[in-house]
Amino acid sequence: MNDITVKQTNKAIAIIAEYLQRASRNEQLQEAKVRLDKKMVLLSDDENCDQGILMGAFVPAMTSHSREKFFEEIAVALKGAQA
């Protein structure tokens, strides 16, 4: 994997995380997870990202059992992408 792919993947993670924090705040947990799944598919195709890194960043959020934990994991993914 090259540097460009890693940068594009981190950019996609940041875009998804920031979007979810804005768009999903008033949604039920399942709705937010569906939105996350759709955004991951869309951006992984559009941005030419590494699917493994992208999935790894958001698996904790997808497996969370509460809205609070979901958004905590989204914030962690955003911090990791910006580091």
Phi and psi restraints in degrees (value plus and minus 20) as a CYANA .aco file:
   2 ASN   PHI    -119.6   -79.6
   2 ASN   PSI     151.6   191.6
   3 ASP   PHI     -80.8   -40.8
   3 ASP   PSI     -57.4   -17.4
   4 ILE   PHI     -85.4   -45.4
   4 ILE   PSI     -62.5   -22.5
   5 THR   PHI     -83.0   -43.0
   5 THR   PSI     -61.8   -21.8
   6 VAL   PHI     -83.7   -43.7
   6 VAL   PSI     -64.3   -24.3
   7 LYS   PHI     -83.6   -43.6
   7 LYS   PSI     -62.2   -22.2
   8 GLN   PHI     -85.7   -45.7
   8 GLN   PSI     -57.6   -17.6
   9 THR   PHI     -87.2   -47.2
   9 THR   PSI     -64.5   -24.5
  10 ASN   PHI     -83.4   -43.4
  10 ASN   PSI     -57.4   -17.4
  11 LYS   PHI     -83.6   -43.6
  11 LYS   PSI     -62.8   -22.8
  12 ALA   PHI     -85.0   -45.0
  12 ALA   PSI     -60.0   -20.0
  13 ILE   PHI     -81.2   -41.2
  13 ILE   PSI     -65.3   -25.3
  14 ALA   PHI     -83.2   -43.2
  14 ALA   PSI     -62.7   -22.7
  15 ILE   PHI     -81.6   -41.6
  15 ILE   PSI     -67.1   -27.1
  16 ILE   PHI     -83.7   -43.7
  16 ILE   PSI     -66.5   -26.5
  17 ALA   PHI     -83.4   -43.4
  17 ALA   PSI     -65.3   -25.3
  18 GLU   PHI     -84.2   -44.2
  18 GLU   PSI     -60.8   -20.8
  19 TYR   PHI     -82.1   -42.1
  19 TYR   PSI     -66.3   -26.3
  20 LEU   PHI     -84.6   -44.6
  20 LEU   PSI     -57.5   -17.5
  21 GLN   PHI     -82.8   -42.8
  21 GLN   PSI     -52.7   -12.7
  22 ARG   PHI    -104.0   -64.0
  22 ARG   PSI     -69.3   -29.3
  23 ALA   PHI    -103.5   -63.5
  23 ALA   PSI     -44.3    -4.3
  24 SER   PHI    -127.8   -87.8
  24 SER   PSI     -16.2    23.8
  25 ARG   PHI     -76.4   -36.4
  25 ARG   PSI     -54.4   -14.4
  26 ASN   PHI    -121.2   -81.2
  26 ASN   PSI     -10.0    30.0
  27 GLU   PHI    -113.2   -73.2
  27 GLU   PSI     138.9   178.9
  28 GLN   PHI     -90.2   -50.2
  28 GLN   PSI     140.6   180.6
  29 LEU   PHI     -76.5   -36.5
  29 LEU   PSI     -67.2   -27.2
  30 GLN   PHI     -82.2   -42.2
  30 GLN   PSI     -59.9   -19.9
  31 GLU   PHI     -83.8   -43.8
  31 GLU   PSI     -61.1   -21.1
  32 ALA   PHI     -85.6   -45.6
  32 ALA   PSI     -58.5   -18.5
  33 LYS   PHI     -86.4   -46.4
  33 LYS   PSI     -59.0   -19.0
  34 VAL   PHI     -84.3   -44.3
  34 VAL   PSI     -63.0   -23.0
  35 ARG   PHI     -81.5   -41.5
  35 ARG   PSI     -62.9   -22.9
  36 LEU   PHI     -80.1   -40.1
  36 LEU   PSI     -67.2   -27.2
  37 ASP   PHI     -79.5   -39.5
  37 ASP   PSI     -65.1   -25.1
  38 LYS   PHI     -83.2   -43.2
  38 LYS   PSI     -62.1   -22.1
  39 LYS   PHI     -86.7   -46.7
  39 LYS   PSI     -57.9   -17.9
  40 MET   PHI     -83.4   -43.4
  40 MET   PSI     -63.7   -23.7
  41 VAL   PHI     -83.8   -43.8
  41 VAL   PSI     -66.5   -26.5
  42 LEU   PHI     -81.3   -41.3
  42 LEU   PSI     -70.3   -30.3
  43 LEU   PHI     -94.9   -54.9
  43 LEU   PSI     -50.2   -10.2
  44 SER   PHI     -86.3   -46.3
  44 SER   PSI     -54.0   -14.0
  45 ASP   PHI     -95.0   -55.0
  45 ASP   PSI     -65.2   -25.2
  46 ASP   PHI     -92.3   -52.3
  46 ASP   PSI     -58.9   -18.9
  47 GLU   PHI    -116.8   -76.8
  47 GLU   PSI     -20.1    19.9
  48 ASN   PHI      38.1    78.1
  48 ASN   PSI      32.4    72.4
  49 CYS   PHI    -111.3   -71.3
  49 CYS   PSI     144.2   184.2
  50 ASP   PHI    -100.4   -60.4
  50 ASP   PSI      94.4   134.4
  51 GLN   PHI     -81.7   -41.7
  51 GLN   PSI     -57.0   -17.0
  52 GLY   PHI     -84.5   -44.5
  52 GLY   PSI     -64.9   -24.9
  53 ILE   PHI     -86.8   -46.8
  53 ILE   PSI     -62.9   -22.9
  54 LEU   PHI     -81.0   -41.0
  54 LEU   PSI     -67.2   -27.2
  55 MET   PHI     -85.7   -45.7
  55 MET   PSI     -61.7   -21.7
  56 GLY   PHI     -80.0   -40.0
  56 GLY   PSI     -54.0   -14.0
  57 ALA   PHI     -89.6   -49.6
  57 ALA   PSI     -51.4   -11.4
  58 PHE   PHI    -130.2   -90.2
  58 PHE   PSI     -23.5    16.5
  59 VAL   PHI     -78.5   -38.5
  59 VAL   PSI     -63.0   -23.0
  60 PRO   PHI     -78.3   -38.3
  60 PRO   PSI     -58.3   -18.3
  61 ALA   PHI     -89.1   -49.1
  61 ALA   PSI     -61.2   -21.2
  62 MET   PHI     -87.0   -47.0
  62 MET   PSI     -45.1    -5.1
  63 THR   PHI    -120.1   -80.1
  63 THR   PSI     -16.1    23.9
  64 SER   PHI     -91.3   -51.3
  64 SER   PSI     135.5   175.5
  65 HIS   PHI    -132.7   -92.7
  65 HIS   PSI     -14.9    25.1
  66 SER   PHI    -162.6  -122.6
  66 SER   PSI     135.4   175.4
  67 ARG   PHI     -81.3   -41.3
  67 ARG   PSI     -60.9   -20.9
  68 GLU   PHI     -80.9   -40.9
  68 GLU   PSI     -66.6   -26.6
  69 LYS   PHI     -86.1   -46.1
  69 LYS   PSI     -58.6   -18.6
  70 PHE   PHI     -75.5   -35.5
  70 PHE   PSI     -70.3   -30.3
  71 PHE   PHI     -92.6   -52.6
  71 PHE   PSI     -48.0    -8.0
  72 GLU   PHI     -83.3   -43.3
  72 GLU   PSI     -64.9   -24.9
  73 GLU   PHI     -87.7   -47.7
  73 GLU   PSI     -54.1   -14.1
  74 ILE   PHI     -83.8   -43.8
  74 ILE   PSI     -62.3   -22.3
  75 ALA   PHI     -83.7   -43.7
  75 ALA   PSI     -58.9   -18.9
  76 VAL   PHI     -84.2   -44.2
  76 VAL   PSI     -62.5   -22.5
  77 ALA   PHI     -82.3   -42.3
  77 ALA   PSI     -59.6   -19.6
  78 LEU   PHI     -84.3   -44.3
  78 LEU   PSI     -65.4   -25.4
  79 LYS   PHI     -80.7   -40.7
  79 LYS   PSI     -61.9   -21.9
  80 GLY   PHI     -84.4   -44.4
  80 GLY   PSI     -55.7   -15.7
  81 ALA   PHI     -92.7   -52.7
  81 ALA   PSI     -48.9    -8.9
  82 GLN   PHI    -107.9   -67.9
  82 GLN   PSI     -31.7     8.3
